[in-house]
Amino acid sequence: PFGLVGYPVLQTADVIIYKADKVPVGIDQVPHIEISREIARRFNRLYGETFPEPQALLTESPLVYGTDGQSKMSKSTDNHVELAATDEETGKRVMTMVTDPQRARKIDPGRPEICNVYSLQKLFNPDKISGIYELCTSGGIGCVEDKRDLAQGINSFLREFRERRNELSNQPDTVRGILEAGAERARKVAKATVQEVYERMGLR
């Protein structure tokens, strides 16, 4: 039970120690950001203006459903598509996705508005989405073909990312250097914030 309170407080510390004013999150994290805002407001009221009140920064797709079509895509529930998967692995994963349960045959008109594959097509094949809608609702495309098309879109979208990741996986010293440089920059900011907080609270 402590995790329900402890996690968002820890998240708040991670955010406000860098005085972040915007935090990129999914829509399920918006309540946590509101707690962060309340904690920042409370501190500012007690000890003086110190922290900005962070705002949730949502994308055009703040919630992405997983392969089950019921809950958000998450590794912990194993309903995700791995970013670093091969094209073949992605294809196999996409083929397990749940579609319109009332559509038994290809010629049956589909209902894109309730189909998780269609919702992902909007993200990965936006230039084809109007055509996919027409084909689905008229029975011109089957779910299997639709999934194959989605898998191609995902693989195309992630190709550059995957190639770069593979390059860096063979350069551990480069990766370590990047992480250490970033940590050093973050450490300086965090140290300055902690010193300011101590002073405002009269601890130094």
BELDA-V6940 format. One record per pair of residues at least 24 apart in sequence whose ideal C-beta (glycine too) atoms are under 8 Angstrom apart, sorted by the first residue. I is the first residue (numbers start at 1). GAP is how many residues later the second one is. D is the distance in Angstrom with one decimal. If there is no record, write none. Layout:
BEGIN
I;GAP;D, I;GAP;D
END
This chain:
BEGIN
7;25;7.6, 8;24;4.2, 8;27;4.5, 8;28;7.1, 9;26;7.4, 9;30;7.1, 11;25;6.7, 12;24;4.1, 12;27;4.9, 12;28;7.6, 15;39;5.2, 16;24;5.6, 16;35;4.6, 16;38;7.0, 16;177;7.7, 17;172;7.6, 17;173;4.9, 17;176;5.1, 17;177;7.2, 18;168;6.9, 18;171;5.4, 18;172;6.7, 18;175;7.1, 19;32;6.1, 19;33;5.9, 19;170;7.7, 19;174;6.4, 20;32;7.5, 20;34;5.5, 21;31;4.3, 21;32;7.7, 21;33;5.9, 21;34;6.4, 22;32;6.7, 22;33;5.3, 22;34;7.9, 22;35;4.4, 23;31;5.1, 23;32;7.2, 23;33;6.1, 23;34;6.0, 24;33;4.6, 24;34;8.0, 24;35;7.5, 25;31;5.4, 25;32;7.0, 25;33;7.2, 26;32;7.8, 26;36;5.7, 26;37;6.1, 26;38;7.7, 26;46;6.8, 27;31;6.4, 27;35;3.8, 27;36;4.8, 28;35;6.9, 28;44;6.2, 29;27;7.1, 30;26;4.8, 30;28;7.7, 47;150;7.8, 47;153;4.2, 47;154;5.7, 48;152;5.5, 50;146;6.5, 50;147;6.7, 50;150;5.9, 61;61;7.7, 61;62;5.7, 64;55;7.9, 64;56;7.4, 64;59;7.3, 65;51;5.0, 65;54;6.4, 65;55;8.0, 67;26;6.5, 67;27;7.7, 67;29;5.5, 67;30;4.7, 67;31;7.1, 67;49;7.7, 68;30;5.8, 69;28;6.9, 69;29;4.0, 69;30;7.7, 69;46;7.8, 69;47;3.6, 70;28;7.7, 81;73;6.5, 83;75;6.2, 83;78;6.7, 83;79;7.6, 83;82;8.0, 84;78;6.3, 84;81;5.8, 87;64;7.7, 87;68;4.6, 90;61;5.5, 90;64;5.6, 90;65;5.6, 90;68;7.9, 91;57;7.2, 91;60;4.3, 91;64;7.7, 94;53;5.1, 94;54;7.9, 94;56;5.5, 94;57;4.2, 94;60;6.9, 95;49;7.5, 95;52;5.4, 95;53;7.8, 95;56;7.5, 97;50;6.2, 97;53;7.9, 99;44;4.4, 99;47;7.4, 99;48;7.7, 100;43;7.4, 103;40;6.6, 106;33;6.4, 106;35;7.5, 106;36;3.6, 106;37;7.7, 107;32;4.3, 108;31;5.9, 109;27;7.8, 109;28;5.4, 109;29;6.5, 109;30;5.3, 110;26;3.9, 110;27;6.0, 110;29;7.3, 110;33;7.5, 111;26;7.7, 112;24;5.0, 112;25;6.6, 117;26;7.0, 117;29;5.5, 117;30;5.8, 117;33;5.5, 118;28;7.6, 120;30;5.8, 120;34;7.6, 121;25;7.4, 121;28;7.4, 121;29;5.6, 121;32;6.9, 124;26;6.4, 124;29;3.6, 124;30;5.1, 124;32;7.7, 124;33;5.1, 125;24;6.6, 125;25;6.9, 125;28;4.0, 128;25;7.9
END
